[in-house]
Amino acid sequence: MSRILLLYASVEGQTQLIADRMAHTLREKGHSVEMLPADADPAQLDPAAYDGVIVGASIHYGHHPAYLLKLIPRLGKALTERPNAFFSVSLSAGGPRPKLYAAQRYLDKFQRKSGWRPQLTASFAGALKYSLYGPIKRRVMIVFMTLGGGETDTSRDYEYTDWDAVVRFAGEFAQLLKPAQ
Ligand SMILES: Cc1cc2nc3c(=O)[nH]c(=O)nc-3n(C[C@H](O)[C@H](O)[C@H](O)COP(=O)(O)O)c2cc1C
């Protein structure tokens, strides 16, 4: 059994749901998983106490959260010396009009800016949660969706996450972990 730290940065909750599904998959494989929000007190985060680390974050206005870019260099070798993975969540990665080049650019930019080359990366499609947005965010998203060919009916939410891909990613991460002695 390996101990895994799963850090997530989520604004409207979809990245957290994806992290939940990964944690569930890894626990089914016999691993222990601790999920923590990536904006928790950095003093509480000690990757060295784990056998592997997964970090996930969503995109807003073209960026992963700035605090994550600061956190990664602080984790340093404790992150890179053990199996490590990063996943990005965005609407570019899926939905009715995916923009995969943009999703890849988010991943590339994150790696460049954080200085971290994760062993495993993925982009997952997120969700459009009109029910959670305040009036300004809702208007912004209607404009984005109108320009990008997305859903503009705000009477419901839309989830585009490919859950099979999420489970596969967790399985691939499990393959990076040392077999039990
Ligand atoms: C205000 C706002 C801005 C967003 N900007 C982008 C963007 O620039 N590119 C993109 O692909 N997705 C964008 N998204 C979509 C989010 O990445 C998507 O909703 C994701 O599921 C959010 O994950 P979270 O719930 O974990 O925060 C945006 C969403 C919101 C609400």
The ligand as an SDF file (V2000), in Angstrom:
LIG
                    3D

 31 33  0  0  0  0  0  0  0  0999 V2000
  -15.0850   32.8130  -14.6980 C   0  0  0  0  0  0  0  0  0  0  0  0
  -14.6110   31.5910  -15.4250 C   0  0  0  0  0  0  0  0  0  0  0  0
  -13.5470   31.7020  -16.3190 C   0  0  0  0  0  0  0  0  0  0  0  0
  -13.1290   30.5680  -17.0290 C   0  0  0  0  0  0  0  0  0  0  0  0
  -12.0970   30.6940  -17.9070 N   0  0  0  0  0  0  0  0  0  0  0  0
  -11.7440   29.6160  -18.6460 C   0  0  0  0  0  0  0  0  0  0  0  0
  -10.7090   29.7440  -19.6410 C   0  0  0  0  0  0  0  0  0  0  0  0
  -10.0930   30.7960  -19.8170 O   0  0  0  0  0  0  0  0  0  0  0  0
  -10.4310   28.6390  -20.3830 N   0  0  0  0  0  0  0  0  0  0  0  0
  -11.0830   27.4450  -20.2150 C   0  0  0  0  0  0  0  0  0  0  0  0
  -10.7950   26.5040  -20.9400 O   0  0  0  0  0  0  0  0  0  0  0  0
  -12.0330   27.2890  -19.2670 N   0  0  0  0  0  0  0  0  0  0  0  0
  -12.3660   28.3430  -18.4890 C   0  0  0  0  0  0  0  0  0  0  0  0
  -13.3330   28.2210  -17.5240 N   0  0  0  0  0  0  0  0  0  0  0  0
  -13.9650   26.9130  -17.3090 C   0  0  0  0  0  0  0  0  0  0  0  0
  -13.4670   26.2180  -16.0270 C   0  0  0  0  0  0  0  0  0  0  0  0
  -12.1490   25.7930  -16.1830 O   0  0  0  0  0  0  0  0  0  0  0  0
  -14.4060   25.0420  -15.7600 C   0  0  0  0  0  0  0  0  0  0  0  0
  -15.6650   25.5460  -15.4220 O   0  0  0  0  0  0  0  0  0  0  0  0
  -13.8920   24.1090  -14.6840 C   0  0  0  0  0  0  0  0  0  0  0  0
  -14.7920   23.0270  -14.5680 O   0  0  0  0  0  0  0  0  0  0  0  0
  -13.7520   24.8150  -13.3450 C   0  0  0  0  0  0  0  0  0  0  0  0
  -13.2450   23.8890  -12.4230 O   0  0  0  0  0  0  0  0  0  0  0  0
  -13.4700   24.0780  -10.8480 P   0  0  0  0  0  0  0  0  0  0  0  0
  -14.9490   23.9090  -10.6350 O   0  0  0  0  0  0  0  0  0  0  0  0
  -12.6910   23.0050  -10.2090 O   0  0  0  0  0  0  0  0  0  0  0  0
  -12.9690   25.4480  -10.5100 O   0  0  0  0  0  0  0  0  0  0  0  0
  -13.7700   29.3250  -16.8160 C   0  0  0  0  0  0  0  0  0  0  0  0
  -14.8360   29.2300  -15.8940 C   0  0  0  0  0  0  0  0  0  0  0  0
  -15.2370   30.3440  -15.2090 C   0  0  0  0  0  0  0  0  0  0  0  0
  -16.3770   30.2280  -14.2410 C   0  0  0  0  0  0  0  0  0  0  0  0
  1  2  1  0
  2  3  1  0
  2 30  2  0
  3  4  2  0
  4  5  1  0
  4 28  1  0
  5  6  2  0
  6  7  1  0
  6 13  1  0
  7  8  2  0
  7  9  1  0
  9 10  1  0
 10 11  2  0
 10 12  1  0
 12 13  2  0
 13 14  1  0
 14 15  1  0
 14 28  1  0
 15 16  1  0
 16 17  1  0
 16 18  1  0
 18 19  1  0
 18 20  1  0
 20 21  1  0
 20 22  1  0
 22 23  1  0
 23 24  1  0
 24 25  2  0
 24 26  1  0
 24 27  1  0
 28 29  2  0
 29 30  1  0
 30 31  1  0
M  END
$$$$
